[in-house]
Amino acid sequence: MSAEGLRAVDAFSLPEEYRALLRPGEMETDFQGNAHRLPRFFYEISSWQEAHEIRLAPHFTLAELMLVDCREARLLVSQFPHYVPCAIVLLAKFLAHQIGGAKSIHAWGTAANIYRVGDTFLSDAKSIEKYRAIAASLGPAVFVRPFGSERVQTDDHLHIDLGFASLTPRECSEAS
């Protein structure tokens, strides 16, 4: 099963208790001081079985991404349906995992850290800059942090941040 069969929902149409937890369209500042708009559109996932059957990329199922790259409030984790940002489809195409904190955009399924590409470990300026340039060429909504950023040292991975958090499911599909 692919992401095309998923049911997309506008979080503004969900009951208040879900809207309060998902905070659709709100601005969030991460621990580095960068402001990001939180997702508005989500896929509604009815069960873990469904999540395990949905392949988002050749090596990633939706269940894997839900377990590692999305952080849901206790109410949302303890029962179904789960709500997964639509941008996760795009993230899967660029992805490596990082378990982010509550204030990390990694927790919203719109960012990833890449530590290795094939046999190349991204642990020096040359390798990080090479793959940063490739990732940046994917489109204007792909933000990549350079090696040795002033705010936060990026010296052992490539950080990719998608500016797609508020795109509709259709826009995410068209962008991929």
Summary of the structure (lengths in Angstrom):
residues: 176
radius of gyration: 15.9
end to end distance: 17.2
largest distance: 48.8
contacts: 525
relative contact order: 0.16
helix: 34%
strand: 24%
